Amino acid sequence: MAGGGYVAPGQGLSYEGRVTAFVICTCVIAASGGLLFGYDIGISGGVTSMEPFLKKFFPMVLKQESNAAAKESEYCKFNSQLLTLFTSSLYLAALVASFIASMVTRIFGRKLSMFVGGLAFLIGSVLNGFAMNIEVLIIGRLLLGVGVGFANQSVPVYLSEMAPAHIRGALNIGFQMAITLGILAASLINYGAAKIEGGWGWRLSLGLAVVPAVVLTVGSYILPDTPNSILERGQPDKARQMLQKIRGTQHVDAEFQDLVDATEASKKVNNPWKNILQPRYRPQLILCILIPFFQQLTGINVIMFYAPVLFKTLGFGDNASLMSAVITGTVNVVATIVSIYSVDRFGRRVLFLEGGIQMFIFQIAVGATIGASFGFNGDGNLSRYDANLLLFFICGYVAAFAWSWGPLGWLVPSEICPLEIRSAGQAINVAVNMIFTFIIGQIFLSMLCHLKFGLFFFFAGWVLIMTAFVYFLLPETKNVHIEEMNEVWKRHWFWGKYIPDEAAVGMNRRDEGRYA
């Protein structure tokens, strides 16, 4: 493991260098990989609420919707496993792709993994835009999943490795910012596409996914690889030159030596998957599993996947449901900007805890409002006042997620793993995220049908659990260099017992006076 001086809580070593335009540009380009994930999240729910799309691929759902008023509960009118499979099939492919991507990222570098992700997403977008039957549609979705799996594996790691420690949070959240922009763009496109006469607007919505795919494919081709990745492939001179370029100084000896030490430790690990199971990596393993698990059980993808369908189910008109999705998407973007500003000032824990409390309050409010309007039988309707109140509550919930579990769910796992297990840790993070994204996406409409407004109380309960987990078991990682993270674990009241003394070599280096 890399060395370095003693790291006080929330305070890391001070390497020489400055924030350069070069590193900002590379991180902005790399973060565009989030556009893939965001665009797909936003586009799916809008397309599945469009009548021409349902008529072509899911006619039984359209028939079920038209008969809902007479025969079924409002909660159940979109309940279709085939329809949810269209949305959630992508995440099965992303799950498998994330494990392949972890090997590609480790052996060939981060930028190649991003390139493969962009290319797969590009091909899938073309297939979906021109799909004439359900088989081609699902194949296209699976290719989109491959793209998402590769991008989500490589982009957060790339950003964490390129960014200086004191702004790592802000630059890494660029990935989440790109996700939110993708969601908002998709919502706007859905709103416009639904108004196109001739019933082909859904093709435009699906086909325009080629735009973020081209951005990532071209961007990853011109991006440099990270110094960490270059060192892993045995090119120390080139790695030093890249570190000097991104830090804007020739004096990078201290930081470069830490990278070399981390790389040497990494080379001793033949199987990172076996290594991550060792007790000394227990904190990283547990957090790389539980953080994405909890992120999905906030219930956010219920809102983001199915916002137009959900609003339509609750009595909003076609255009009103799509516009409501645009509003929540806008709130998502603005709140993510708040996170970029505050994550390196106030820390990760503050945002996690505040966001958890706010999500809990607004989820209870959403469930209570829906319950008061529709009851247990699903018979009822929303008044204009209740509809606006419900939209306000949902926006409050989305804002809380967007400055807490949204960006931090990707940031924290990408920054806590040492180099020797980083690819495996990120693969686990992505895989768990995709597994539960698939599960929630597949069963949400059925859960809404059976749990009714209680579904939102179900997610609120999980938010309480995850907020308690953060309070007791997540240490602050603000301003700590990623190669110095063992210092944080060693001092923690619970995790410290898993970290051997030799892993926290930074204390010894402080005594040697290597750093000021």
Secondary structure as UniProt FT lines:
FT   TURN            9..10
FT   HELIX           21..31
FT   TURN            32..33
FT   HELIX           34..47
FT   TURN            48..49
FT   HELIX           51..57
FT   HELIX           59..71
FT   HELIX           74..76
FT   TURN            77..78
FT   HELIX           81..108
FT   HELIX           110..130
FT   HELIX           134..162
FT   HELIX           165..167
FT   HELIX           168..193
FT   TURN            194..195
FT   TURN            197..198
FT   HELIX           201..207
FT   TURN            208..209
FT   HELIX           210..222
FT   HELIX           227..232
FT   TURN            233..234
FT   HELIX           236..247
FT   HELIX           253..267
FT   HELIX           272..275
FT   TURN            276..277
FT   HELIX           279..281
FT   HELIX           282..296
FT   TURN            297..299
FT   HELIX           300..313
FT   TURN            314..315
FT   HELIX           318..346
FT   HELIX           348..374
FT   TURN            375..378
FT   HELIX           384..402
FT   TURN            403..404
FT   HELIX           405..416
FT   HELIX           419..451
FT   TURN            452..453
FT   HELIX           454..473
FT   TURN            478..479
FT   HELIX           482..484
FT   HELIX           486..491
FT   TURN            493..494
FT   HELIX           495..498
FT   HELIX           501..503
FT   HELIX           506..511
FT   TURN            512..513
//
